[in-house]
Amino acid sequence: MSDGAVDLGKKGTALVTGASSGIGEAFCRALAGRGHPLVMVARRREGLEALAEELSSRHGITAETLPADLSTEEGMESVARFIAESEDVEVLVNSAGDAVDGLFDQTEVGRQLESVRLHDLAVVRLTHAALPGMKQRRRGVIINLSSMAAFFPFPGSAVYSACKAFTAAFTETLALELRGTGVRVQALCPGFTHTQFHQRMGMDVSPIPEWMWMNPDEAVTESLQALERGRVICIPGRLNRLMAASFHLPRPLLQRGSWALYRLLERSRSRRA
């Protein structure tokens, strides 16, 4: 194992936000399969309790539910307090997410601010709560869900892309600060992934061909493998990594390509309307 790698063989508690569906649920399943007790955070209690019962029965681990809305100060504070008072949160996965589809000036600013709180402020707050205990124990893992959108400006997702760019930059810089502490961090940056995310946004993704998509389990498997190899930025999927090469193009060229893709998708949607 390299100096930058982390041993996930330890079996401390894993706290996962956005745990009731999508990538968060996939992390719960993967970590429960590795024997980690779970604390699962999401807005909807019903989905959490059903998943907790399933995973505890299947893997013989304890699975605690912690309903909270991380887009609110009250929700953030309740989960941060739980983490700070816990003695064995060894893995923190910040995967709660939501977004607003549409051009920035044509969307409700209150919903955009909720997105900022959920994607960025909650990540900062929970990470800050987890680090003292992890550093004291000299072990711990924090995975922050970013996106390929962090590196690719796309009309209709101005706030979302900015939030994910913050998450990636925050995680990458934090990794430098944590060298030698035994604590490892990763920004997971998936592309199109089959979850309920786009449906909740009300985003029409039908023009996106099936070959561009991956499933949450694949993304999580690659995330954990990359973490064990010490990689801080993880773009899962060979196709996504090939596409990521375009992020190194001159910014004006990348912006023109993004605008052309946006117009193409808009024309496709108009024809179907």
Backbone bond lengths (Angstrom), bond angles and torsions (degrees), N, CA, C in turn:
res aa  C-N    CA-C-N  psi(-1)  N-CA   C-N-CA  omega(-1)  CA-C   N-CA-C  phi
1 M - - - 1.462 - - 1.520 109.40 -
2 S 1.325 117.85 132.94 1.451 121.10 -178.05 1.515 110.53 -72.66
3 D 1.363 116.17 165.90 1.455 121.26 -178.76 1.519 111.32 -61.65
4 G 1.362 117.09 -29.25 1.453 119.76 -178.42 1.505 113.89 -87.07
5 A 1.336 117.64 -2.48 1.451 120.10 -175.74 1.521 110.41 -84.57
6 V 1.297 115.43 168.48 1.456 120.91 -178.83 1.522 108.44 -131.93
7 D 1.312 115.13 143.86 1.461 120.95 -179.85 1.528 109.15 -90.70
8 L 1.325 116.06 109.47 1.455 120.02 177.16 1.521 111.24 -89.06
9 G 1.320 116.62 11.76 1.444 119.28 177.02 1.515 112.73 -73.43
10 K 1.340 118.62 -20.85 1.453 121.56 174.96 1.522 109.08 -60.97
11 K 1.295 117.13 154.25 1.459 120.02 -173.00 1.530 111.93 -122.26
12 G 1.330 116.65 39.80 1.454 119.90 174.23 1.513 110.76 -72.95
13 T 1.321 115.68 171.88 1.459 121.75 -176.64 1.524 110.90 -67.74
14 A 1.332 115.46 140.20 1.465 122.27 174.41 1.525 108.12 -110.57
15 L 1.325 116.43 122.58 1.464 121.49 175.58 1.522 107.79 -103.99
16 V 1.323 115.73 123.72 1.466 122.03 -175.04 1.522 108.61 -122.89
17 T 1.342 116.80 124.66 1.460 120.25 174.38 1.532 109.06 -94.10
18 G 1.321 115.85 159.32 1.462 119.27 -174.29 1.506 111.15 62.36
19 A 1.350 115.76 35.99 1.462 121.09 -166.59 1.523 114.42 -80.42
20 S 1.313 118.32 -12.75 1.462 119.14 -171.03 1.517 114.40 -83.39
21 S 1.333 118.05 -9.46 1.468 119.15 -178.83 1.523 109.69 -161.61
22 G 1.333 115.23 170.37 1.461 121.92 171.10 1.518 114.53 60.58
23 I 1.320 115.78 -139.65 1.466 121.44 -176.25 1.521 110.89 -66.84
24 G 1.339 117.97 -35.21 1.455 120.09 176.70 1.516 112.10 -60.77
25 E 1.320 117.10 -45.30 1.461 120.92 177.01 1.526 111.01 -62.18
26 A 1.335 116.80 -40.60 1.461 120.34 179.27 1.524 111.20 -63.10
27 F 1.339 117.46 -37.79 1.467 120.08 175.52 1.528 110.35 -63.97
28 C 1.332 117.52 -42.11 1.466 120.15 178.14 1.519 110.75 -58.22
29 R 1.311 116.93 -45.48 1.457 120.91 -178.56 1.536 110.83 -64.43
30 A 1.325 116.36 -43.34 1.464 119.80 -178.31 1.529 111.53 -66.97
31 L 1.320 117.26 -43.10 1.463 120.80 -177.32 1.524 111.47 -73.05
32 A 1.336 116.75 -35.78 1.467 119.09 174.45 1.523 110.15 -63.31
33 G 1.331 116.88 -38.61 1.459 121.12 177.73 1.512 112.71 -63.65
34 R 1.338 116.79 -24.31 1.471 121.46 176.95 1.527 111.43 -89.53
35 G 1.331 117.49 -0.42 1.458 120.93 175.78 1.512 115.47 94.82
36 H 1.319 118.44 10.26 1.464 120.35 179.95 1.530 111.00 -80.68
37 P 1.328 118.40 128.60 1.465 119.71 166.67 1.533 108.44 -60.42
38 L 1.341 116.29 148.68 1.461 120.05 -174.20 1.519 112.10 -119.37
39 V 1.329 114.22 145.41 1.460 122.18 162.07 1.520 105.08 -121.67
40 M 1.328 116.40 116.79 1.456 121.11 -171.60 1.528 109.83 -109.82
41 V 1.330 114.84 124.76 1.465 121.89 -175.47 1.523 109.43 -114.00
42 A 1.319 116.46 131.50 1.458 122.14 173.52 1.520 108.00 -166.15
43 R 1.325 115.54 169.87 1.464 119.37 179.80 1.515 111.93 -72.74
44 R 1.337 116.92 -38.47 1.459 121.00 -171.39 1.526 110.88 -93.58
45 R 1.336 116.50 115.69 1.459 121.61 -178.44 1.527 111.73 -65.80
46 E 1.346 116.95 -39.34 1.463 120.18 -173.15 1.531 111.55 -60.78
47 G 1.318 117.03 -49.27 1.456 119.97 179.68 1.509 112.41 -62.56
48 L 1.326 116.92 -37.00 1.459 121.02 179.47 1.526 111.43 -63.95
49 E 1.329 116.43 -47.09 1.460 119.61 -174.89 1.529 111.63 -65.61
50 A 1.334 116.62 -38.70 1.465 119.11 178.30 1.519 111.03 -64.92
51 L 1.313 116.74 -42.06 1.462 120.42 179.52 1.523 110.98 -67.54
52 A 1.329 116.99 -40.67 1.463 120.71 179.60 1.524 110.66 -60.56
53 E 1.315 116.78 -44.11 1.465 120.66 179.26 1.518 111.17 -62.89
54 E 1.334 116.48 -43.00 1.464 120.08 -179.99 1.525 111.82 -62.34
55 L 1.336 116.61 -48.36 1.469 120.12 -174.17 1.524 112.05 -71.84
56 S 1.316 117.13 -37.17 1.468 118.55 178.68 1.522 110.84 -66.47
57 S 1.332 116.57 -36.81 1.463 120.59 178.86 1.522 111.30 -70.73
58 R 1.319 116.98 -42.02 1.459 121.23 -175.41 1.521 112.49 -72.62
59 H 1.345 116.95 -39.20 1.470 119.63 -171.27 1.523 113.91 -112.28
60 G 1.334 117.87 -2.82 1.458 119.84 178.49 1.509 113.75 67.93
61 I 1.320 116.93 31.10 1.468 121.08 178.98 1.528 108.28 -113.82
62 T 1.333 115.79 161.68 1.459 118.75 172.65 1.528 108.59 -82.95
63 A 1.321 116.12 141.37 1.463 121.35 -179.50 1.523 108.05 -135.78
64 E 1.312 115.07 108.11 1.468 121.63 -177.50 1.520 109.11 -100.14
65 T 1.324 116.61 142.85 1.463 120.74 177.69 1.521 109.49 -105.54
66 L 1.325 115.29 143.03 1.463 121.66 -179.47 1.529 108.47 -138.91
67 P 1.341 117.78 82.61 1.469 119.86 -179.41 1.524 110.68 -64.43
68 A 1.319 116.33 131.67 1.461 120.93 179.45 1.516 109.16 -164.25
69 D 1.319 115.71 144.56 1.461 122.32 174.81 1.522 107.93 -99.69
70 L 1.329 116.14 103.13 1.459 121.06 -174.75 1.524 113.75 -76.53
71 S 1.318 117.16 0.28 1.459 119.22 173.13 1.523 111.43 -87.54
72 T 1.346 116.37 1.27 1.461 121.54 178.16 1.530 109.44 -115.96
73 E 1.324 115.79 153.81 1.460 120.36 178.15 1.524 110.68 -63.30
74 E 1.323 116.62 -39.01 1.465 120.37 179.71 1.521 111.18 -62.77
75 G 1.333 116.54 -43.65 1.453 119.98 179.46 1.517 112.22 -64.74
76 M 1.321 116.15 -45.63 1.465 120.15 178.15 1.523 111.43 -58.30
77 E 1.330 115.67 -46.05 1.463 120.51 -176.04 1.522 111.56 -65.77
78 S 1.324 117.89 -38.56 1.465 119.74 -178.52 1.520 111.33 -65.99
79 V 1.327 117.33 -41.22 1.467 119.99 -179.99 1.529 110.47 -73.43
80 A 1.327 117.60 -39.59 1.464 120.64 177.95 1.524 110.60 -61.80
81 R 1.320 116.78 -39.51 1.466 120.36 178.58 1.523 110.57 -64.59
82 F 1.326 116.58 -42.32 1.464 120.43 178.12 1.529 110.51 -58.91
83 I 1.333 116.19 -45.69 1.469 120.23 -179.06 1.522 110.89 -63.61
84 A 1.325 116.56 -46.26 1.464 120.65 -176.66 1.522 111.90 -63.60
85 E 1.335 116.67 -33.04 1.459 120.45 -177.82 1.523 112.90 -87.38
86 S 1.332 117.07 -11.33 1.457 120.56 179.24 1.518 110.22 -78.38
87 E 1.318 114.99 151.38 1.467 119.47 -178.91 1.525 112.53 -104.99
88 D 1.333 117.53 -1.81 1.469 116.48 -175.27 1.526 113.57 -147.19
89 V 1.336 119.39 29.56 1.462 119.39 172.07 1.525 107.30 -73.79
90 E 1.319 114.65 101.75 1.458 121.01 -175.28 1.523 112.09 -94.96
91 V 1.337 115.95 -26.55 1.465 121.42 -179.46 1.527 108.44 -128.27
92 L 1.314 116.55 126.74 1.463 122.34 174.30 1.523 107.51 -119.62
93 V 1.327 116.02 121.88 1.464 121.31 176.74 1.521 108.28 -115.68
94 N 1.318 115.84 109.94 1.462 121.94 177.80 1.526 108.47 -91.66
95 S 1.345 116.17 90.48 1.464 119.03 -175.67 1.522 113.21 -121.13
96 A 1.331 118.02 4.05 1.467 119.89 177.61 1.524 109.66 -63.01
97 G 1.322 116.36 136.24 1.462 118.36 -177.26 1.512 112.70 -157.78
98 D 1.312 114.25 154.12 1.450 123.24 175.78 1.522 105.49 -161.82
99 A 1.295 117.82 167.57 1.453 119.79 178.75 1.518 109.30 -161.72
100 V 1.319 115.00 169.34 1.459 122.21 179.79 1.518 107.55 -120.65
101 D 1.323 116.21 122.26 1.460 120.69 -179.38 1.529 109.53 -88.18
102 G 1.312 116.09 132.92 1.458 119.89 177.28 1.510 111.90 136.78
103 L 1.323 116.03 158.05 1.454 120.67 177.61 1.527 109.51 -61.00
104 F 1.312 116.41 141.12 1.461 121.94 -167.83 1.524 113.26 -54.00
105 D 1.329 117.76 -47.08 1.469 120.00 -175.23 1.524 112.40 -75.62
106 Q 1.343 116.39 -6.65 1.460 120.20 179.74 1.527 112.48 -105.61
107 T 1.320 116.60 10.53 1.464 121.30 179.71 1.528 109.46 -116.33
108 E 1.316 115.33 162.71 1.462 120.91 -179.79 1.530 110.03 -74.85
109 V 1.308 116.86 122.65 1.463 120.42 -174.35 1.524 111.29 -64.77
110 G 1.341 117.82 -31.17 1.462 119.46 178.10 1.512 112.19 -61.16
111 R 1.328 117.21 -39.83 1.465 120.42 178.50 1.527 111.07 -68.75
112 Q 1.324 116.66 -35.42 1.465 119.44 177.33 1.524 110.64 -65.87
113 L 1.324 117.11 -38.70 1.462 119.88 178.55 1.532 111.19 -67.95
114 E 1.324 117.16 -34.91 1.464 119.90 173.45 1.524 110.54 -60.18
115 S 1.321 115.95 -40.16 1.464 120.58 179.57 1.526 110.64 -62.68
116 V 1.334 117.14 -41.30 1.465 120.95 178.20 1.532 110.40 -62.50
117 R 1.327 116.09 -44.61 1.472 119.06 -179.56 1.525 111.08 -63.48
118 L 1.329 116.42 -41.46 1.462 120.43 -177.06 1.520 111.94 -69.27
119 H 1.331 117.16 -46.35 1.461 120.81 -173.88 1.525 113.65 -81.15
120 D 1.314 117.27 -33.08 1.467 119.31 -172.82 1.523 113.75 -114.27
121 L 1.332 117.24 -54.61 1.461 118.59 -176.40 1.525 111.39 -64.01
122 A 1.335 117.08 -40.42 1.464 119.11 178.87 1.523 111.27 -65.52
123 V 1.318 117.53 -39.56 1.471 121.02 177.96 1.529 110.43 -60.92
124 V 1.330 116.64 -45.72 1.465 120.65 179.11 1.525 110.65 -63.49
125 R 1.329 116.13 -45.44 1.472 120.33 -176.23 1.528 111.01 -64.42
126 L 1.316 117.94 -46.89 1.465 120.28 -176.63 1.520 111.40 -71.69
127 T 1.315 116.62 -37.24 1.463 119.86 177.16 1.528 110.57 -63.33
128 H 1.317 116.35 -42.34 1.466 120.73 179.19 1.525 110.87 -63.32
129 A 1.321 117.00 -35.21 1.462 120.61 178.61 1.522 112.09 -70.59
130 A 1.346 116.52 -33.23 1.461 120.51 -174.83 1.525 113.43 -81.53
131 L 1.305 117.37 -30.79 1.466 119.89 -168.73 1.534 115.10 -64.90
132 P 1.330 120.62 -41.52 1.477 117.32 -179.33 1.516 113.90 -55.68
133 G 1.338 117.56 -46.20 1.458 120.16 179.56 1.515 112.23 -66.71
134 M 1.326 116.88 -40.69 1.463 120.18 179.72 1.527 110.58 -63.93
135 K 1.313 116.65 -43.61 1.470 119.36 -179.45 1.528 111.13 -66.81
136 Q 1.320 116.65 -37.11 1.455 119.65 178.38 1.524 110.94 -64.24
137 R 1.334 116.55 -39.75 1.467 120.99 179.37 1.525 112.01 -82.16
138 R 1.342 115.56 -11.03 1.465 123.13 -179.93 1.529 112.10 60.98
139 R 1.298 115.45 35.99 1.458 120.49 172.02 1.527 108.67 -162.46
140 G 1.324 114.61 150.43 1.458 119.69 177.94 1.517 110.42 160.23
141 V 1.316 114.50 159.01 1.461 122.29 -178.32 1.525 108.50 -135.87
142 I 1.314 116.54 132.51 1.461 121.73 173.52 1.524 107.68 -127.50
143 I 1.327 116.28 121.63 1.464 122.30 176.90 1.524 108.20 -114.84
144 N 1.314 116.14 120.88 1.459 122.22 179.80 1.525 109.32 -108.22
145 L 1.320 115.85 126.65 1.465 119.84 -178.33 1.522 110.14 -79.88
146 S 1.320 115.26 110.76 1.459 121.48 173.47 1.527 107.24 -104.30
147 S 1.308 118.18 -141.83 1.466 121.39 -177.26 1.516 108.52 -171.38
148 M 1.325 116.10 157.39 1.457 119.44 170.10 1.520 111.16 -62.48
149 A 1.346 116.32 -20.67 1.466 120.46 176.43 1.522 111.68 -63.35
150 A 1.337 117.47 -17.48 1.464 120.71 177.38 1.519 111.96 -62.41
151 F 1.324 116.86 -25.33 1.461 121.18 -173.50 1.527 112.97 -112.46
152 F 1.354 115.73 -0.80 1.467 119.39 -172.33 1.527 108.97 -132.68
153 P 1.337 118.20 106.15 1.468 120.38 -179.64 1.523 110.49 -69.99
154 F 1.336 116.30 123.56 1.451 118.75 -177.01 1.527 109.98 -134.08
155 P 1.328 118.12 124.19 1.472 121.00 -179.71 1.528 111.08 -56.42
156 G 1.319 115.28 138.89 1.453 120.72 -178.34 1.512 113.28 97.43
157 S 1.328 117.07 -7.78 1.471 120.20 178.95 1.528 110.73 -138.72
158 A 1.325 116.49 42.10 1.467 120.66 -175.41 1.525 111.61 -60.15
159 V 1.330 117.02 -49.24 1.459 120.06 -178.05 1.529 110.57 -71.10
160 Y 1.328 116.86 -42.96 1.461 120.39 -179.74 1.533 110.84 -59.39
161 S 1.331 117.08 -47.84 1.461 120.18 -179.94 1.523 111.06 -61.60
162 A 1.332 116.07 -40.77 1.467 119.99 179.55 1.522 111.00 -65.15
163 C 1.336 116.73 -41.32 1.461 120.40 177.85 1.521 111.30 -60.80
164 K 1.319 116.23 -44.31 1.456 119.77 -177.82 1.531 111.82 -71.52
165 A 1.328 116.88 -30.68 1.464 119.91 174.24 1.529 109.91 -65.55
166 F 1.329 116.70 -40.83 1.464 120.32 175.58 1.522 110.68 -59.80
167 T 1.331 116.44 -47.17 1.462 120.58 -178.04 1.523 111.18 -58.83
168 A 1.325 116.84 -44.05 1.462 120.20 179.97 1.519 111.44 -65.12
169 A 1.342 117.26 -45.49 1.465 120.96 -178.86 1.524 111.09 -66.87
170 F 1.323 116.43 -41.29 1.471 121.16 178.10 1.525 110.37 -59.46
171 T 1.313 116.40 -46.61 1.469 121.21 -177.30 1.521 111.31 -66.87
172 E 1.320 116.22 -43.62 1.464 119.67 -178.11 1.526 111.22 -64.34
173 T 1.320 117.21 -41.14 1.456 120.43 178.73 1.522 111.07 -70.16
174 L 1.333 116.55 -39.40 1.453 120.49 178.39 1.525 110.89 -61.32
175 A 1.326 117.11 -35.51 1.462 120.48 178.79 1.525 111.01 -58.93
176 L 1.322 116.42 -37.45 1.464 119.64 177.70 1.526 111.13 -67.80
177 E 1.328 116.08 -41.70 1.462 120.21 -179.19 1.528 111.83 -65.17
178 L 1.325 116.80 -26.52 1.464 120.75 -174.17 1.524 113.70 -96.22
179 R 1.322 117.19 5.83 1.465 118.96 178.47 1.525 110.64 -58.03
180 G 1.324 115.05 132.71 1.454 120.47 177.51 1.509 114.65 84.19
181 T 1.334 117.93 0.50 1.470 120.21 -177.97 1.518 112.83 -94.74
182 G 1.337 117.70 -14.27 1.452 120.94 -174.14 1.513 113.50 87.64
183 V 1.336 117.16 -2.01 1.467 121.65 179.54 1.522 108.37 -103.02
184 R 1.334 117.00 133.09 1.456 121.97 -178.35 1.524 110.01 -119.74
185 V 1.313 115.14 144.85 1.464 119.94 178.90 1.526 109.77 -129.92
186 Q 1.321 115.04 155.26 1.463 121.25 178.83 1.516 109.71 -145.71
187 A 1.325 115.78 142.74 1.458 122.04 167.51 1.522 107.68 -104.88
188 L 1.325 116.34 114.10 1.459 121.82 178.20 1.526 107.85 -89.41
189 C 1.342 116.63 123.44 1.465 121.67 -172.27 1.530 110.37 -122.46
190 P 1.320 117.70 75.91 1.470 119.54 -179.29 1.518 111.81 -76.19
191 G 1.327 115.07 162.73 1.450 121.31 169.80 1.513 109.02 -95.75
192 F 1.334 116.82 -140.39 1.459 120.03 -179.46 1.530 109.70 -66.25
193 T 1.334 115.33 124.01 1.462 121.62 -176.14 1.525 108.93 -132.02
194 H 1.317 116.34 136.52 1.468 120.86 -178.23 1.533 110.06 -72.11
195 T 1.331 116.49 95.70 1.457 123.61 174.29 1.526 107.33 -138.62
196 Q 1.330 116.64 -174.16 1.458 121.10 175.71 1.529 111.97 -87.17
197 F 1.313 117.05 3.42 1.464 122.22 -172.70 1.526 112.13 -57.30
198 H 1.326 116.99 -51.63 1.460 119.97 -175.84 1.528 111.70 -69.15
199 Q 1.334 116.46 -33.79 1.463 119.55 177.13 1.516 111.09 -63.52
200 R 1.347 116.59 -42.71 1.464 119.70 179.17 1.528 111.25 -64.13
201 M 1.315 116.19 -31.72 1.462 120.49 177.81 1.525 112.07 -72.46
202 G 1.335 115.95 -21.38 1.454 119.67 -171.55 1.511 111.87 76.67
203 M 1.330 116.33 26.04 1.455 122.01 -176.37 1.525 110.49 -92.64
204 D 1.325 116.37 131.44 1.465 121.68 177.73 1.524 108.90 -84.51
205 V 1.325 116.42 108.13 1.465 120.60 -178.65 1.522 111.37 -107.11
206 S 1.335 117.42 10.97 1.466 119.98 -178.08 1.529 113.59 -60.24
207 P 1.357 120.14 -28.27 1.468 117.88 177.34 1.526 114.04 -71.25
208 I 1.345 117.53 -13.11 1.469 120.23 -178.10 1.524 108.50 -79.31
209 P 1.324 119.26 119.52 1.474 121.00 -176.97 1.522 112.01 -65.73
210 E 1.303 116.30 152.30 1.462 122.13 -175.04 1.535 112.07 -61.15
211 W 1.331 117.33 -31.86 1.463 119.22 -176.67 1.529 112.90 -67.52
212 M 1.346 117.11 -11.20 1.462 119.73 179.22 1.534 112.54 -89.57
213 W 1.339 116.71 -3.85 1.459 120.10 -174.29 1.528 112.02 -101.64
214 M 1.341 115.44 155.43 1.452 121.11 170.47 1.533 107.65 -133.42
215 N 1.326 117.15 169.18 1.458 118.78 178.95 1.530 109.97 -100.86
216 P 1.337 117.61 159.39 1.466 120.63 -175.76 1.518 114.31 -58.72
217 D 1.330 117.59 -37.82 1.466 120.19 -179.01 1.526 111.38 -61.59
218 E 1.328 117.02 -38.82 1.464 120.84 177.93 1.523 110.58 -63.56
219 A 1.327 116.13 -43.61 1.466 120.02 -179.59 1.522 111.19 -62.55
220 V 1.334 116.89 -42.85 1.457 120.92 -178.65 1.527 111.06 -68.60
221 T 1.324 117.59 -41.15 1.464 120.27 177.90 1.523 110.87 -58.18
222 E 1.324 116.65 -45.76 1.471 119.85 179.19 1.514 111.35 -67.01
223 S 1.330 117.33 -35.63 1.459 120.78 177.76 1.520 111.06 -59.79
224 L 1.314 117.10 -49.39 1.464 120.72 -177.94 1.528 111.79 -68.07
225 Q 1.317 116.68 -35.78 1.465 119.41 175.92 1.527 111.00 -65.17
226 A 1.331 116.15 -43.24 1.463 120.27 179.34 1.520 110.98 -65.33
227 L 1.326 116.30 -37.05 1.462 120.43 178.64 1.520 110.72 -62.29
228 E 1.318 116.58 -42.41 1.460 120.53 179.70 1.526 111.49 -67.61
229 R 1.339 117.06 -20.78 1.469 120.54 174.95 1.525 111.87 -92.38
230 G 1.329 116.64 1.20 1.453 119.81 176.48 1.512 115.41 82.79
231 R 1.334 118.70 18.14 1.467 120.99 -178.96 1.524 110.31 -84.40
232 V 1.315 116.12 131.29 1.463 121.73 -177.33 1.523 111.09 -86.60
233 I 1.319 117.68 -43.65 1.463 121.92 176.70 1.520 107.88 -102.51
234 C 1.336 115.97 119.73 1.462 120.68 -179.27 1.518 109.81 -118.50
235 I 1.334 116.88 116.62 1.463 123.01 171.41 1.520 106.29 -106.38
236 P 1.335 118.10 104.54 1.463 120.05 -175.38 1.526 112.10 -78.67
237 G 1.309 115.75 145.97 1.458 120.87 177.57 1.516 112.11 96.21
238 R 1.335 116.30 125.72 1.469 120.96 -178.50 1.521 111.40 -59.21
239 L 1.330 116.73 -42.64 1.458 120.28 -179.98 1.523 110.81 -62.74
240 N 1.329 116.64 -42.97 1.461 119.57 178.57 1.522 111.73 -61.47
241 R 1.326 116.13 -38.87 1.465 118.81 179.37 1.522 110.94 -67.99
242 L 1.325 117.39 -35.32 1.460 119.69 175.52 1.533 110.76 -65.74
243 M 1.335 115.83 -42.70 1.453 119.83 178.39 1.525 111.60 -64.23
244 A 1.325 115.41 -31.93 1.466 119.68 -178.31 1.524 112.18 -64.23
245 A 1.328 117.09 -18.60 1.469 119.53 177.29 1.525 110.85 -60.15
246 S 1.352 116.18 -28.22 1.469 119.01 -179.96 1.517 112.02 -68.32
247 F 1.337 118.04 -18.38 1.453 120.53 -179.02 1.529 112.00 -66.51
248 H 1.348 115.82 -16.45 1.457 119.72 -178.85 1.535 112.10 -91.60
249 L 1.331 116.55 0.67 1.462 119.79 175.75 1.530 110.10 -65.83
250 P 1.328 117.37 157.92 1.468 119.27 173.60 1.526 109.97 -54.31
251 R 1.322 117.16 138.50 1.462 120.59 -174.03 1.528 113.46 -55.66
252 P 1.327 120.34 -42.07 1.478 118.31 178.84 1.530 112.37 -59.88
253 L 1.333 116.82 -37.91 1.458 120.35 178.73 1.529 110.61 -68.33
254 L 1.327 116.57 -41.27 1.461 120.52 178.29 1.530 110.79 -63.60
255 Q 1.307 116.89 -39.69 1.467 121.24 179.19 1.527 111.26 -65.56
256 R 1.332 116.76 -40.71 1.474 119.12 178.28 1.529 110.70 -65.00
257 G 1.335 116.20 -39.75 1.452 119.64 178.13 1.524 111.85 -64.59
258 S 1.325 116.52 -39.97 1.452 121.19 178.55 1.526 110.82 -63.72
259 W 1.327 116.76 -43.32 1.467 120.02 179.91 1.529 111.16 -65.04
260 A 1.325 116.63 -39.43 1.465 120.34 179.42 1.531 110.15 -64.72
261 L 1.336 117.04 -40.99 1.459 120.48 178.47 1.525 110.57 -65.26
262 Y 1.303 116.62 -41.52 1.469 120.62 178.66 1.528 111.01 -60.54
263 R 1.327 117.17 -45.33 1.460 120.26 -179.27 1.530 111.01 -65.60
264 L 1.331 116.52 -37.45 1.458 120.63 178.08 1.527 110.91 -61.97
265 L 1.333 116.87 -45.51 1.458 120.83 179.33 1.525 111.47 -65.80
266 E 1.330 117.09 -38.10 1.459 120.34 179.30 1.529 111.33 -65.34
267 R 1.323 116.62 -39.23 1.466 119.53 177.78 1.521 110.72 -66.31
268 S 1.333 116.51 -38.07 1.456 120.16 178.35 1.521 111.00 -64.52
269 R 1.312 117.47 -40.64 1.451 121.12 178.68 1.520 111.32 -67.08
270 S 1.328 117.09 -38.43 1.468 121.41 179.91 1.520 111.44 -64.06
271 R 1.328 116.18 -38.07 1.460 119.82 -179.31 1.532 111.00 -66.88
272 R 1.331 117.79 -31.55 1.457 121.06 -179.34 1.526 113.13 -83.41
273 A 1.333 115.25 -18.52 1.476 119.27 -176.32 1.529 110.94 -70.33
